[in-house]
Amino acid sequence: MKWALVGASTIAGQWMVDAIRASGDEIVAVVSGSAERAQAFAAQHHIAHALTTEAQLDGLGVQAVYISNTNDKHEASVVRAAAAAQHVLCEKPLAVSLEAAHRMVQACAQAGVVMVTNHHLRHNAAHRAMREQLSKQALGRVSAVRLSHSVYLPQHLQGWRLSDKGAGGGVVLDIAVHNADSLAFLLGEYPTHVCAMTSNTGMAKGMEDTAMSLWQYASGITAFTHQGFNTPFAQTHLQIHGDKGSLHGAGILTQAPGGSLELSTDSGTHDLPLDNDNLYQRVVRNMHAAIRGEPHANADGAAGLRALAVAQAVLKSAASQQTEAVDYP
Ligand code: NDP
C-alpha cells in the first residue's frame, strides 16, 4: 500500500515510518507546513516527495495517510483524505472538539474508507494479557482500577503541548484519551461520569500539566487516573482489582514495548509472561486486516471519538468543580 505522511512530526520520524515500512508498505510523500521541514524529513527518511500542501498528493497513487500534525489540523486532513478515498490512520486526540471528531468519523464512513485512531497502548502485551485474564474471569467481580500515567514531557516536545490551547495542548487531551481507550479495551465500557481536578505546576502556560480524575462506569467499576507531564521519575502503572484477584502492570503505558505484569490471587503473586511486540507495527498490521474486511483490534474512528468525549468531560469537570456526565455524540 502507498502511504503519505501528513505532518513532519516527531512521532512520525521516531515510530511510524518504520512501523509502516515493516508491514511492507511504501511511503511516497511527506507533507509539512514548512518546505524546509518537509525536505529535511524526506531526506532523513528517504521519502521521494517533500510537499507543502495535501493537494499536491493528487496523482501520486496514495492509498492511505498517516495524520500526525497538531490536533487542530487533524479534521481538515482527515476530511480531505476521505474525499480522496484514502484510508486514514489519525493521531489522538482526534480533534480539539467533539463536533470536529464527529465530522471526521462521518466523512470516513460516508467515503467507505477505514479510519483508525492511533491508540497504540491497547496493543501493549500487558494490555492484551490483562484482557485475556479478565475474559477468563480471573479477577472475579472487578470493582476498581488505578491508572498512573504521568510522565516527563521531553524538552524537545515542550512546545505547543504546553502553550497552545488552539492546537489542542494540555495533558488531558494528550494523555486522558489514551487512558479512556486502554480502559475501554480492557473493561469493555466507557465511563458514564467523571470528577476531575487539574493544575498547572509551572511547566505549562495557560493550561494544565497535571490532572487527576475519578471515572465511574455503568457496571459499578470506579477508576482513578493520573495524567502528568511533569514527573521525570514516575513509572507508569495500571492496576485492576476484583474480589478474586488483582492485576498490576508496571511500565506498560509507554511507546516502547515492555514492562511487567503480575497476577495476585489466593494462590499467590505470579509474573505473567508477556509476548512483547512493536505496538505501532501492530496498529499498521491491524489496519491492513480492517482494509481486507477482517476482524481487527485497532481503535477505530468511533473509539477515538469516545476517548475524546471522556477527555472533554475531564476538562469540563475540572472547570466546573462538579461531577460531569460524559457526553458521547
Ligand atoms: P510534534 O510537535 O513533533 O509535531 C507536530 C507538528 O508540529 C508537526 O506536524 C510539524 O508541523 C510541527 N513541528 C514539528 N517540529 C517542529 C519544529 N521544530 N518547529 C516548528 N514546528 C514543528 O508533535 P508530536 O509528534 O509529538 O505529536 C504529533 C501528533 O501525534 C499529535 O496529535 C500527538 O497527540 C500525537 N502523538 C501520538 C502518540 C501516540 O503514541 N499515539 C505519541 C506522540 C504524539 P508540519 O507538519 O507542518 O511540519
Residues whose N, C-alpha, C, O or C-beta is under 5 A from the ligand:
A	BS01	NDP	G7 A8 S9 T10 I11 A12 V31 S32 G33 S34 R37 S68 N69 T70 N71 E91 K92 P93 N118 H120
